[in-house]
């Protein structure tokens, strides 16, 4: 009888040790977001790189070694809206993908109380975190890294392409292209005022008195030194402000002598959202990614 009791106690102890080992093993698999790196998940995380903090929304399929697409949302102006914008941008780009094995990281870069273009440091922090820190913090290794952006996000994606090499960049309806032209229209009452132009005018004065800082923040001033292949997508029924400068922007980029490959897809009959609602846009988007895998 005593030997039976002792045997039962040993079994209980053995099962207890096994349960503890299982728990410890499960804990070891968790990353700092509290998820298993191999499992699919969607989380919002505050990341930090080079003393710059920014929120990112991460949508991850199964696996721990994945190609990554870092995306940037369009203008919303107020920081209370940027997480929603980041989620929307992620969803829109995810719908375009014809593959299920790509992690998407949408960077909720701020806009409120920042001069046009100053938020690039937050966008850059998101990209560099994916490149250098994501594996250590989440246990997910990025194989190839692509950038995508729409509207002001396309502006940011294009500017990042002059700063860091990736495996490819997609810029959808990138802008503003010409801040001098746009803000001058606002000053003359031709179009409604915007937060971007108001902030520039408060800081630098009018476009007539001081056009240089407006030009320096225009995308037309960032048309050289592209470090990666880039696909530009533009609907030809976009706003008059965008289309006024588009031919000049396109020609200037095509003339670049120190850029990698530049591809232009112009879609007739569609406007600012052309990439996301055109079958041609979807096809060329995936062709661009797949040719660089």
KEKOL-313586 format. One record per residue: y, x, z of N, C-alpha, C in turn; residue in three letters. Coordinates in nm, 3 decimals. Each point is the difference from the previous one (the first is absolute). Layout:
BEGIN
     n_Y     n_X     n_Z    ca_Y    ca_X    ca_Z     c_Y     c_X     c_Z res
       Y       X       Z       Y       X       Z       Y       X       Z ALA
...
% end
This chain:
BEGIN
     n_Y     n_X     n_Z    ca_Y    ca_X    ca_Z     c_Y     c_X     c_Z res
  -0.121   0.083   0.000   0.121  -0.083   0.000   0.126   0.086   0.000 UNK
  -0.003   0.105   0.085   0.116   0.089   0.007   0.024   0.071  -0.133 UNK
  -0.112   0.044  -0.061   0.013   0.068  -0.129   0.057  -0.094  -0.106 UNK
  -0.037  -0.130   0.008   0.053  -0.099  -0.095   0.150  -0.015   0.016 UNK
   0.044  -0.008   0.126   0.145  -0.014   0.027   0.075   0.123  -0.049 UNK
  -0.058   0.118   0.029   0.064   0.123  -0.045   0.011   0.005  -0.152 UNK
  -0.106  -0.045  -0.068   0.001  -0.001  -0.147   0.107  -0.094  -0.055 UNK
   0.013  -0.116   0.063   0.104  -0.095  -0.041   0.140   0.060   0.019 UNK
   0.017   0.070   0.113   0.130   0.060   0.025   0.033   0.106  -0.106 UNK
  -0.103   0.076  -0.039   0.020   0.101  -0.103   0.039  -0.064  -0.134 UNK
  -0.067  -0.113  -0.029   0.033  -0.070  -0.124   0.144  -0.051   0.003 UNK
   0.041  -0.057   0.112   0.136  -0.051   0.014   0.100   0.113  -0.018 UNK
  -0.031   0.116   0.064   0.090   0.115  -0.013   0.006   0.049  -0.144 UNK
  -0.117   0.001  -0.067  -0.006   0.046  -0.138   0.084  -0.090  -0.091 UNK
  -0.020  -0.133   0.016   0.078  -0.093  -0.081   0.150   0.012   0.030 UNK
   0.033   0.025   0.126   0.140   0.018   0.036   0.061   0.121  -0.067 UNK
  -0.076   0.109  -0.002   0.048   0.122  -0.066   0.018  -0.023  -0.149 UNK
  -0.099  -0.068  -0.062   0.009  -0.029  -0.144   0.122  -0.087  -0.032 UNK
   0.024  -0.101   0.086   0.116  -0.087  -0.021   0.129   0.078   0.013 UNK
   0.004   0.092   0.096   0.120   0.082   0.019   0.023   0.090  -0.120 UNK
  -0.108   0.061  -0.050   0.012   0.086  -0.118   0.048  -0.079  -0.120 UNK
  -0.052  -0.123  -0.015   0.043  -0.085  -0.112   0.148  -0.032   0.010 UNK
   0.046  -0.029   0.123   0.143  -0.031   0.021   0.086   0.120  -0.030 UNK
  -0.044   0.118   0.048   0.077   0.122  -0.025   0.004   0.032  -0.149 UNK
  -0.112  -0.021  -0.069  -0.004   0.026  -0.143   0.093  -0.093  -0.075 UNK
   0.003  -0.127   0.042   0.090  -0.097  -0.064   0.145   0.038   0.023 UNK
   0.030   0.046   0.121   0.137   0.040   0.031   0.043   0.121  -0.083 UNK
  -0.096   0.093  -0.020   0.032   0.118  -0.077   0.033  -0.035  -0.145 UNK
  -0.057  -0.108  -0.051   0.026  -0.040  -0.138   0.138  -0.063  -0.017 UNK
   0.057  -0.049   0.109   0.129  -0.067  -0.010   0.110   0.102  -0.029 UNK
   0.097  -0.039  -0.083   0.116   0.084  -0.023   0.112  -0.042   0.093 UNK
   0.118   0.058  -0.016   0.108  -0.032   0.094   0.059  -0.138  -0.022 UNK
  -0.046  -0.070  -0.104   0.041  -0.139  -0.020  -0.101  -0.097   0.060 UNK
  -0.106   0.056   0.062  -0.100  -0.084   0.064  -0.098  -0.063  -0.097 UNK
  -0.011   0.055  -0.120  -0.092  -0.053  -0.100  -0.102   0.106  -0.037 UNK
  -0.113  -0.043  -0.053  -0.099   0.092  -0.052   0.046   0.045  -0.138 UNK
   0.015   0.132  -0.023   0.053   0.048  -0.128  -0.080  -0.047  -0.121 UNK
  -0.128  -0.026   0.018  -0.083  -0.041  -0.115   0.016  -0.147  -0.034 UNK
   0.048  -0.081   0.093   0.009  -0.144  -0.021   0.127  -0.038  -0.077 UNK
  -0.004  -0.111  -0.071   0.124  -0.050  -0.062   0.093  -0.058   0.106 UNK
   0.129   0.018  -0.018   0.095  -0.058   0.094   0.138  -0.009  -0.065 UNK
   0.085  -0.082   0.062   0.142  -0.006  -0.036   0.080   0.005   0.130 UNK
   0.082   0.101   0.012   0.077   0.020   0.123   0.145   0.037  -0.034 UNK
   0.086  -0.019   0.098   0.137   0.051  -0.006   0.011   0.110   0.105 UNK
   0.051   0.114  -0.041   0.002   0.117   0.088   0.134   0.071  -0.011 UNK
   0.054   0.044   0.111   0.118   0.084  -0.001  -0.045   0.145  -0.012 UNK
   0.043   0.066  -0.106  -0.040   0.139  -0.020   0.123   0.089   0.020 UNK
  -0.027   0.128   0.019   0.108   0.095   0.022  -0.030   0.128  -0.077 UNK
   0.098   0.047  -0.075  -0.016   0.125  -0.073   0.134   0.072  -0.004 UNK
   0.002   0.127   0.037   0.124   0.079   0.002   0.111  -0.071   0.077 UNK
  -0.038  -0.056   0.117   0.096  -0.067   0.088   0.061  -0.127  -0.060 UNK
  -0.062  -0.054  -0.104   0.044  -0.127  -0.058  -0.110  -0.103   0.022 UNK
   0.036  -0.114   0.061  -0.096  -0.107   0.026   0.023  -0.116  -0.097 UNK
  -0.109  -0.060  -0.045   0.009  -0.116  -0.089  -0.128  -0.080   0.013 UNK
   0.009  -0.130  -0.017  -0.118  -0.086   0.002  -0.068   0.000  -0.136 UNK
  -0.132  -0.004   0.001  -0.077  -0.013  -0.123  -0.103  -0.110   0.018 UNK
  -0.029  -0.071  -0.107  -0.108  -0.099  -0.002  -0.113   0.062  -0.080 UNK
  -0.119   0.003   0.058  -0.114   0.069  -0.061  -0.110  -0.101  -0.029 UNK
  -0.044  -0.004  -0.125  -0.110  -0.086  -0.042  -0.111   0.091  -0.052 UNK
  -0.112   0.000   0.071  -0.105   0.098  -0.026  -0.134  -0.068  -0.030 UNK
  -0.067   0.040  -0.107  -0.135  -0.049  -0.026  -0.103   0.084   0.075 UNK
  -0.127  -0.022  -0.025  -0.107   0.076   0.062   0.006   0.146  -0.046 UNK
  -0.022   0.092   0.093  -0.006   0.141  -0.037   0.099   0.084   0.077 UNK
  -0.021   0.130  -0.001   0.090   0.091   0.071   0.062   0.104  -0.092 UNK
  -0.045   0.009  -0.126   0.061   0.089  -0.099   0.040  -0.087  -0.119 UNK
   0.129  -0.026  -0.014   0.047  -0.100  -0.096   0.124   0.050  -0.074 UNK
   0.016  -0.044  -0.124   0.128   0.017  -0.067   0.102  -0.089   0.071 UNK
   0.126   0.044   0.002   0.104  -0.072   0.073   0.114  -0.038  -0.094 UNK
   0.054  -0.119   0.022   0.119  -0.046  -0.070   0.107  -0.030   0.105 UNK
   0.108   0.076  -0.003   0.112  -0.018   0.093   0.107  -0.081  -0.071 UNK
   0.037  -0.117   0.054   0.090  -0.090  -0.071   0.128  -0.025   0.079 UNK
   0.105  -0.037  -0.076   0.133  -0.021   0.056   0.057  -0.132  -0.048 UNK
   0.052  -0.079   0.094   0.050  -0.135  -0.028   0.139   0.002  -0.063 UNK
   0.042  -0.114  -0.050   0.134  -0.015  -0.055   0.103  -0.031   0.107 UNK
   0.124  -0.017  -0.042   0.113  -0.019   0.092  -0.011  -0.130   0.079 UNK
   0.017   0.010   0.131   0.015  -0.119   0.085   0.123   0.010   0.089 UNK
   0.058   0.123   0.013   0.124   0.027   0.072  -0.013   0.000   0.151 UNK
  -0.068  -0.099   0.059  -0.005  -0.012   0.145  -0.135   0.050   0.053 UNK
   0.004   0.081   0.105  -0.122   0.059   0.054  -0.096  -0.103   0.059 UNK
   0.052  -0.117   0.035  -0.087  -0.106   0.050  -0.095  -0.052  -0.108 UNK
   0.027   0.036  -0.126  -0.080  -0.050  -0.111  -0.092   0.106  -0.061 UNK
   0.011   0.125   0.047  -0.069   0.106  -0.075  -0.152  -0.003   0.018 UNK
  -0.050  -0.043   0.116  -0.146  -0.008   0.014  -0.059  -0.107  -0.091 UNK
   0.070  -0.112  -0.010  -0.046  -0.103  -0.093   0.004   0.052  -0.143 UNK
   0.107   0.071  -0.035   0.012   0.057  -0.134  -0.110   0.102  -0.026 UNK
  -0.033   0.080   0.101  -0.106   0.100  -0.016  -0.136  -0.067  -0.022 UNK
  -0.026  -0.108   0.073  -0.124  -0.074  -0.021  -0.006  -0.063  -0.138 UNK
   0.113  -0.055  -0.045   0.004  -0.062  -0.132  -0.024   0.104  -0.109 UNK
   0.066   0.117   0.013  -0.020   0.106  -0.099  -0.146   0.043  -0.004 UNK
  -0.061   0.013   0.118  -0.141   0.039   0.005  -0.086  -0.103  -0.073 UNK
   0.024  -0.127   0.029  -0.080  -0.106  -0.063   0.017   0.000  -0.152 UNK
   0.124   0.019  -0.046   0.026  -0.004  -0.144  -0.069   0.116  -0.072 UNK
   0.007   0.119   0.056  -0.067   0.113  -0.063  -0.151  -0.011   0.010 UNK
  -0.049  -0.055   0.112  -0.145  -0.016   0.016  -0.056  -0.096  -0.106 UNK
   0.075  -0.104  -0.033  -0.045  -0.095  -0.101  -0.013   0.064  -0.138 UNK
   0.078   0.104  -0.023  -0.006   0.069  -0.129  -0.125   0.085  -0.015 UNK
  -0.051   0.052   0.110  -0.110   0.097  -0.005  -0.128  -0.064  -0.053 UNK
  -0.067   0.073  -0.089  -0.130  -0.047  -0.047  -0.113   0.075   0.070 UNK
   0.028   0.059   0.115  -0.099   0.073   0.078   0.014  -0.038   0.147 UNK
  -0.108   0.016   0.075  -0.003  -0.040   0.141  -0.014   0.119   0.093 UNK
   0.019   0.120  -0.052  -0.027   0.120   0.079   0.126   0.082   0.021 UNK
   0.114  -0.065   0.016   0.127   0.070   0.014   0.074  -0.050   0.124 UNK
   0.041   0.091   0.086   0.080  -0.037   0.116   0.146  -0.013  -0.044 UNK
   0.067  -0.104   0.048   0.141  -0.021  -0.033   0.081   0.012   0.128 UNK
   0.104   0.080  -0.007   0.091   0.020   0.114   0.138  -0.044  -0.044 UNK
   0.052  -0.106   0.058   0.132  -0.051  -0.036   0.101   0.043   0.106 UNK
   0.101   0.074  -0.043   0.096   0.059   0.093   0.119  -0.095   0.019 UNK
   0.022  -0.042   0.124   0.109  -0.094   0.032   0.128   0.079   0.027 UNK
   0.049   0.064  -0.103   0.121   0.083   0.017   0.120  -0.090   0.034 UNK
   0.090   0.047   0.085   0.115  -0.081   0.041   0.111  -0.001  -0.104 UNK
   0.091  -0.097   0.012   0.113  -0.011  -0.093   0.132  -0.029   0.073 UNK
  -0.008  -0.076   0.107   0.122  -0.048   0.066   0.083   0.117   0.055 UNK
   0.130  -0.005  -0.025   0.096   0.100   0.049  -0.026   0.140  -0.053 UNK
  -0.072   0.010  -0.112  -0.021   0.128  -0.065   0.066  -0.002  -0.138 UNK
   0.061   0.112  -0.038   0.055   0.010  -0.134  -0.115   0.006  -0.100 UNK
   0.024  -0.053  -0.120  -0.102  -0.001  -0.104  -0.058   0.140  -0.019 UNK
  -0.132   0.009   0.011  -0.069   0.126  -0.020  -0.030   0.077   0.125 UNK
   0.071  -0.028   0.110  -0.024   0.075   0.123  -0.135  -0.034   0.062 UNK
  -0.059  -0.114  -0.041  -0.130  -0.037   0.055  -0.116   0.076  -0.064 UNK
   0.030   0.088  -0.094  -0.106   0.079  -0.063  -0.073   0.087   0.102 UNK
   0.069   0.041   0.107  -0.068   0.084   0.099  -0.111  -0.077   0.072 UNK
   0.017  -0.131   0.015  -0.105  -0.083   0.062  -0.116  -0.021  -0.098 UNK
   0.036  -0.021  -0.125  -0.103  -0.014  -0.104  -0.080   0.129  -0.013 UNK
   0.069   0.113   0.005  -0.065   0.129  -0.008  -0.094   0.022   0.119 UNK
   0.045  -0.039   0.119  -0.085   0.017   0.119  -0.132  -0.075  -0.017 UNK
   0.005  -0.121  -0.056  -0.122  -0.076  -0.023  -0.094   0.072  -0.095 UNK
   0.053   0.053  -0.109  -0.083   0.072  -0.098  -0.062   0.125   0.061 UNK
   0.081   0.079   0.070  -0.050   0.125   0.057  -0.099  -0.024   0.113 UNK
   0.016  -0.111   0.072  -0.098  -0.035   0.102  -0.136  -0.026  -0.065 UNK
   0.001  -0.074  -0.110  -0.126  -0.026  -0.071  -0.062   0.131  -0.046 UNK
   0.082   0.088  -0.055  -0.050   0.128  -0.051  -0.057   0.088   0.110 UNK
   0.069   0.006   0.113  -0.028   0.104   0.098  -0.055  -0.046   0.135 UNK
   0.025  -0.125   0.037  -0.036  -0.044   0.136  -0.099  -0.116   0.006 UNK
  -0.018  -0.072  -0.108  -0.082  -0.121   0.005  -0.144   0.032   0.039 UNK
  -0.053   0.108  -0.051  -0.138   0.034   0.034  -0.016   0.029   0.148 UNK
   0.095   0.075   0.057  -0.010   0.034   0.142   0.017  -0.121   0.089 UNK
   0.088  -0.093  -0.038   0.030  -0.114   0.086  -0.092  -0.120  -0.022 UNK
  -0.045  -0.020  -0.123  -0.082  -0.118  -0.029  -0.141   0.034  -0.046 UNK
  -0.030   0.128  -0.022  -0.133   0.036  -0.046  -0.025  -0.035  -0.145 UNK
   0.107  -0.018  -0.078  -0.012  -0.037  -0.140   0.059   0.112  -0.085 UNK
  -0.081   0.055  -0.087   0.043   0.111  -0.083   0.048  -0.050  -0.137 UNK
   0.128   0.021  -0.034   0.048  -0.040  -0.133  -0.048   0.098  -0.106 UNK
  -0.068  -0.049  -0.102  -0.047   0.086  -0.109   0.115   0.026  -0.097 UNK
   0.038  -0.102  -0.073   0.118   0.010  -0.087   0.105  -0.097   0.052 UNK
   0.126   0.037  -0.015   0.110  -0.079   0.054   0.094  -0.041  -0.113 UNK
   0.024  -0.131  -0.010   0.092  -0.055  -0.099   0.115  -0.070   0.073 UNK
   0.112  -0.014  -0.069   0.116  -0.071   0.054   0.030  -0.118  -0.091 UNK
   0.036  -0.114   0.059   0.046  -0.116  -0.075   0.121  -0.061   0.067 UNK
   0.093  -0.049  -0.077   0.118  -0.064   0.057   0.060  -0.099  -0.096 UNK
   0.062  -0.104   0.057   0.063  -0.104  -0.081   0.147  -0.014   0.038 UNK
   0.087  -0.010  -0.100   0.144  -0.020   0.019   0.057   0.119   0.078 UNK
   0.061  -0.021   0.117   0.045   0.115   0.077  -0.119   0.089   0.038 UNK
  -0.117  -0.061   0.016  -0.121   0.080   0.022  -0.033   0.089  -0.118 UNK
   0.031  -0.048  -0.122  -0.017   0.082  -0.120   0.099   0.114  -0.005 UNK
   0.122  -0.028   0.048   0.102   0.104   0.016  -0.051   0.108   0.094 UNK
  -0.055  -0.041   0.113  -0.051   0.095   0.099  -0.119   0.077  -0.056 UNK
  -0.092  -0.069  -0.066  -0.117   0.068  -0.058   0.043   0.106  -0.101 UNK
   0.101  -0.032  -0.080   0.049   0.096  -0.100   0.064   0.120   0.068 UNK
   0.081  -0.025   0.101   0.062   0.112   0.072  -0.104   0.086   0.070 UNK
  -0.101  -0.060   0.059  -0.106   0.078   0.063  -0.072   0.088  -0.100 UNK
  -0.005  -0.044  -0.126  -0.065   0.079  -0.104   0.079   0.126  -0.034 UNK
   0.124   0.007   0.039   0.078   0.123  -0.017  -0.016   0.092   0.121 UNK
  -0.070  -0.048   0.103  -0.011   0.074   0.127  -0.141   0.049   0.028 UNK
  -0.102  -0.081  -0.032  -0.137   0.033   0.037  -0.097  -0.035  -0.113 UNK
  -0.096   0.087  -0.021  -0.103  -0.026  -0.100  -0.107  -0.093   0.056 UNK
  -0.040  -0.097  -0.080  -0.112  -0.088   0.033  -0.089  -0.006  -0.124 UNK
  -0.092  -0.095  -0.002  -0.086  -0.014  -0.117   0.055  -0.098  -0.103 UNK
   0.114  -0.061   0.031   0.063  -0.090  -0.096   0.090  -0.100   0.069 UNK
   0.101  -0.049  -0.073   0.101  -0.090   0.055   0.018  -0.118  -0.095 UNK
   0.013  -0.121   0.057   0.031  -0.120  -0.077   0.130  -0.057   0.054 UNK
   0.101  -0.013  -0.085   0.130  -0.054   0.040   0.026  -0.128  -0.079 UNK
   0.002  -0.112   0.071   0.021  -0.132  -0.062   0.146  -0.041   0.015 UNK
   0.066  -0.025  -0.113   0.140  -0.043  -0.002   0.084   0.082   0.098 UNK
  -0.002   0.133  -0.011   0.068   0.084   0.100   0.151  -0.014  -0.006 UNK
   0.062  -0.005   0.114   0.145  -0.011   0.005   0.049  -0.007   0.143 UNK
   0.129   0.013   0.021   0.107  -0.004  -0.101   0.008   0.128  -0.083 UNK
   0.024  -0.022  -0.130   0.008   0.112  -0.094   0.137   0.067   0.002 UNK
   0.104  -0.082   0.005   0.137   0.052  -0.009   0.087  -0.069   0.105 UNK
   0.019   0.066   0.112   0.077  -0.059   0.109   0.149  -0.009  -0.031 UNK
   0.050   0.087  -0.085   0.141  -0.008  -0.039   0.025  -0.131  -0.074 UNK
  -0.083  -0.027  -0.100   0.015  -0.122  -0.080  -0.020  -0.124   0.087 UNK
  -0.107   0.001   0.079  -0.031  -0.118   0.081   0.110  -0.031   0.101 UNK
   0.042   0.103   0.075   0.100  -0.024   0.105   0.137  -0.029  -0.058 UNK
   0.028   0.053  -0.117   0.127  -0.031  -0.066   0.005  -0.147  -0.041 UNK
  -0.113  -0.052  -0.046  -0.007  -0.143  -0.030   0.030  -0.083   0.124 UNK
  -0.053   0.041   0.113   0.025  -0.072   0.126   0.147   0.009   0.040 UNK
   0.058   0.118  -0.013   0.140   0.018   0.035   0.093  -0.085  -0.086 UNK
  -0.040  -0.021  -0.126   0.081  -0.078  -0.093  -0.033  -0.149   0.003 UNK
  -0.092  -0.040   0.087  -0.034  -0.142   0.011  -0.095  -0.049  -0.106 UNK
  -0.064   0.092  -0.074  -0.090  -0.040  -0.108  -0.134  -0.051   0.050 UNK
  -0.043   0.049   0.114  -0.126  -0.045   0.061   0.021  -0.010   0.151 UNK
  -0.093  -0.065   0.066   0.009  -0.014   0.146  -0.012   0.137   0.068 UNK
   0.065   0.012   0.114  -0.003   0.127   0.073  -0.137   0.024   0.063 UNK
  -0.032   0.125   0.020  -0.126   0.039   0.061   0.026   0.089   0.120 UNK
  -0.096   0.005   0.089   0.010   0.087   0.117   0.009   0.146  -0.043 UNK
  -0.074   0.036  -0.103  -0.003   0.139  -0.046   0.139   0.047  -0.043 UNK
   0.065  -0.077  -0.086   0.132   0.040  -0.049   0.106  -0.009   0.109 UNK
  -0.012  -0.100   0.087   0.097  -0.012   0.111  -0.004   0.124   0.089 UNK
  -0.121   0.048   0.031  -0.012   0.117   0.086   0.055   0.125  -0.067 UNK
  -0.026   0.013  -0.129   0.053   0.116  -0.073   0.152  -0.003  -0.006 UNK
   0.056  -0.119  -0.019   0.146  -0.010  -0.008   0.065   0.031   0.135 UNK
  -0.062  -0.046   0.109   0.054   0.030   0.132  -0.005   0.149   0.031 UNK
  -0.099   0.067  -0.056  -0.018   0.143   0.027   0.081   0.088  -0.093 UNK
   0.005  -0.035  -0.129   0.057   0.090  -0.100   0.122  -0.054  -0.074 UNK
   0.033  -0.127   0.022   0.106  -0.060  -0.078  -0.057  -0.063  -0.127 UNK
   0.086  -0.044  -0.088  -0.043  -0.074  -0.119  -0.061   0.093  -0.105 UNK
  -0.068  -0.060  -0.097  -0.058   0.077  -0.110   0.110   0.063  -0.086 UNK
   0.115  -0.065  -0.007   0.112   0.055  -0.079   0.058   0.123   0.068 UNK
   0.019  -0.009   0.130   0.061   0.110   0.074  -0.097   0.116   0.021 UNK
  -0.130  -0.030   0.014  -0.096   0.105   0.036  -0.138  -0.034  -0.057 UNK
  -0.019   0.015  -0.131  -0.127  -0.039  -0.061  -0.117   0.093   0.030 UNK
   0.027   0.126   0.035  -0.107   0.099   0.012  -0.112  -0.039   0.096 UNK
   0.029  -0.044   0.124  -0.110  -0.034   0.090  -0.083  -0.119  -0.047 UNK
   0.063  -0.090  -0.075  -0.076  -0.112  -0.057  -0.098   0.053  -0.106 UNK
   0.050   0.091  -0.082  -0.085   0.057  -0.104  -0.114   0.082   0.061 UNK
   0.031   0.074   0.105  -0.100   0.086   0.062  -0.117  -0.078   0.057 UNK
   0.021  -0.129   0.031  -0.107  -0.083   0.056  -0.065  -0.090  -0.105 UNK
   0.045   0.009  -0.123  -0.057  -0.079  -0.109  -0.131   0.063  -0.046 UNK
  -0.094  -0.082  -0.046  -0.126   0.055  -0.049   0.022   0.083  -0.126 UNK
   0.105  -0.028  -0.074   0.034   0.081  -0.116   0.028   0.145   0.037 UNK
   0.023   0.026   0.126   0.022   0.137   0.046  -0.130   0.070   0.040 UNK
  -0.114  -0.072  -0.013  -0.130   0.056   0.038  -0.098  -0.015  -0.117 UNK
   0.030   0.067  -0.108  -0.079  -0.014  -0.123  -0.062   0.132  -0.045 UNK
  -0.003   0.098   0.088  -0.057   0.130  -0.035  -0.093   0.048   0.110 UNK
  -0.085   0.095  -0.036  -0.086   0.063   0.099  -0.111  -0.088   0.053 UNK
  -0.049  -0.095  -0.079  -0.111  -0.083   0.046  -0.124   0.086   0.018 UNK
  -0.059  -0.005   0.119  -0.111   0.087   0.034  -0.137  -0.060  -0.033 UNK
  -0.001  -0.126  -0.039  -0.126  -0.068  -0.032   0.024  -0.091  -0.120 UNK
  -0.110  -0.039  -0.065   0.010  -0.099  -0.107   0.055  -0.130   0.058 UNK
   0.080  -0.071  -0.079   0.061  -0.123   0.051  -0.002  -0.108  -0.108 UNK
  -0.034  -0.121   0.042   0.002  -0.119  -0.085   0.116  -0.089   0.043 UNK
   0.093  -0.025  -0.091   0.109  -0.093   0.024  -0.033  -0.133  -0.067 UNK
   0.015  -0.110   0.073  -0.024  -0.133  -0.055   0.129  -0.079   0.013 UNK
   0.048  -0.057  -0.111   0.126  -0.074   0.001  -0.011  -0.127  -0.084 UNK
   0.028  -0.115   0.062   0.009  -0.124  -0.075   0.131  -0.006  -0.075 UNK
  -0.005  -0.039  -0.126   0.120   0.001  -0.084   0.083  -0.127   0.015 UNK
  -0.041  -0.088   0.093   0.081  -0.117   0.033   0.050   0.009   0.145 UNK
   0.019   0.124   0.046   0.050   0.027   0.135   0.149  -0.033   0.005 UNK
   0.063   0.025   0.115   0.142  -0.031   0.018   0.088   0.084  -0.091 UNK
   0.118  -0.051  -0.038   0.091   0.078  -0.085   0.039   0.134   0.062 UNK
   0.015   0.005   0.133   0.036   0.127   0.065  -0.108   0.104  -0.023 UNK
  -0.126  -0.039   0.014  -0.110   0.094  -0.021  -0.008   0.042  -0.146 UNK
   0.008  -0.096  -0.091  -0.020   0.029  -0.142   0.118   0.074  -0.062 UNK
   0.118  -0.009   0.061   0.117   0.073  -0.051  -0.027   0.151   0.000 UNK
  -0.063   0.050   0.107  -0.021   0.144   0.013  -0.141   0.044  -0.038 UNK
  -0.089  -0.095  -0.024  -0.139   0.036  -0.028  -0.016   0.090  -0.123 UNK
   0.061  -0.030  -0.116  -0.018   0.088  -0.116   0.047   0.143   0.027 UNK
   0.110   0.014   0.073   0.051   0.133   0.033  -0.098   0.072   0.092 UNK
  -0.049  -0.071   0.100  -0.097   0.059   0.092  -0.125   0.045  -0.074 UNK
  -0.052  -0.088  -0.083  -0.122   0.032  -0.075   0.019   0.124  -0.086 UNK
   0.110   0.006  -0.073   0.026   0.112  -0.089   0.019   0.130   0.078 UNK
   0.069  -0.009   0.113   0.023   0.120   0.082  -0.131   0.054   0.055 UNK
  -0.087  -0.089   0.045  -0.131   0.043   0.052  -0.084   0.059  -0.113 UNK
   0.004  -0.062  -0.117  -0.077   0.051  -0.113   0.048   0.139  -0.041 UNK
   0.127   0.029   0.022   0.057   0.130  -0.037  -0.030   0.109   0.102 UNK
  -0.059  -0.035   0.112  -0.025   0.098   0.106  -0.088   0.114  -0.051 UNK
   0.041   0.121   0.031  -0.073   0.118  -0.046  -0.088   0.061   0.109 UNK
   0.014  -0.046   0.122  -0.080   0.057   0.110  -0.074  -0.109   0.077 UNK
  -0.041  -0.104  -0.071  -0.075  -0.111   0.060  -0.143  -0.001  -0.052 UNK
  -0.092  -0.050   0.081  -0.133  -0.028  -0.050   0.005  -0.128  -0.083 UNK
  -0.115  -0.054  -0.035  -0.005  -0.111  -0.096   0.077  -0.121   0.047 UNK
   0.079  -0.058  -0.090   0.074  -0.122   0.027  -0.045  -0.108  -0.098 UNK
  -0.043  -0.113   0.054  -0.049  -0.111  -0.082   0.087  -0.122   0.027 UNK
   0.044  -0.067  -0.106   0.083  -0.119   0.013  -0.074  -0.121  -0.055 UNK
  -0.009  -0.103   0.082  -0.055  -0.128  -0.044   0.110  -0.103   0.013 UNK
   0.048  -0.049  -0.113   0.101  -0.106  -0.003  -0.067  -0.130  -0.038 UNK
   0.024  -0.104   0.079  -0.069  -0.127  -0.018   0.100  -0.108  -0.042 UNK
  -0.005  -0.045  -0.126   0.094  -0.103  -0.048  -0.022  -0.134   0.069 UNK
   0.109  -0.073   0.019  -0.008  -0.138   0.046  -0.019  -0.017   0.150 UNK
  -0.016   0.108   0.073  -0.020  -0.010   0.144   0.109   0.077   0.073 UNK
   0.022  -0.039   0.127   0.111   0.055   0.074  -0.040   0.107   0.100 UNK
   0.062  -0.007   0.117  -0.010   0.106   0.099  -0.143   0.020   0.051 UNK
  -0.081  -0.105   0.002  -0.137   0.006   0.053  -0.104   0.024  -0.110 UNK
   0.042   0.051  -0.114  -0.087   0.008  -0.117  -0.134   0.066   0.028 UNK
   0.001   0.111   0.075  -0.126   0.071   0.026  -0.102  -0.092   0.066 UNK
   0.045  -0.085   0.090  -0.092  -0.077   0.084  -0.046  -0.132  -0.064 UNK
   0.065  -0.039  -0.108  -0.037  -0.129  -0.061  -0.046   0.015  -0.145 UNK
  -0.006   0.123  -0.048  -0.039   0.024  -0.139  -0.141   0.060  -0.005 UNK
  -0.085  -0.052  -0.087  -0.134   0.058  -0.017   0.011   0.140  -0.059 UNK
   0.100   0.021  -0.085   0.022   0.134  -0.056   0.039   0.098   0.111 UNK
   0.088  -0.046   0.090   0.040   0.084   0.111  -0.119   0.039   0.086 UNK
  -0.086  -0.096   0.031  -0.118   0.027   0.083  -0.093   0.098  -0.070 UNK
  -0.022  -0.020  -0.129  -0.089   0.089  -0.075   0.052   0.143   0.000 UNK
   0.129   0.017  -0.028   0.056   0.135  -0.008   0.010   0.066   0.138 UNK
   0.024  -0.080   0.102   0.001   0.051   0.138  -0.136   0.062   0.034 UNK
  -0.106  -0.073  -0.027  -0.134   0.050   0.032  -0.042   0.114  -0.092 UNK
   0.042  -0.005  -0.125  -0.031   0.111  -0.090   0.063   0.130   0.051 UNK
   0.125  -0.012   0.045   0.072   0.117   0.051  -0.074   0.059   0.120 UNK
  -0.043  -0.084   0.094  -0.071   0.048   0.118  -0.137   0.058  -0.037 UNK
  -0.074  -0.072  -0.081  -0.138   0.039  -0.030  -0.007   0.128  -0.081 UNK
   0.099   0.026  -0.084   0.000   0.123  -0.079   0.030   0.122   0.085 UNK
   0.046  -0.022   0.124   0.036   0.111   0.088  -0.088   0.007   0.123 UNK
  -0.112  -0.067  -0.002  -0.093   0.003   0.113  -0.077   0.132   0.002 UNK
% end
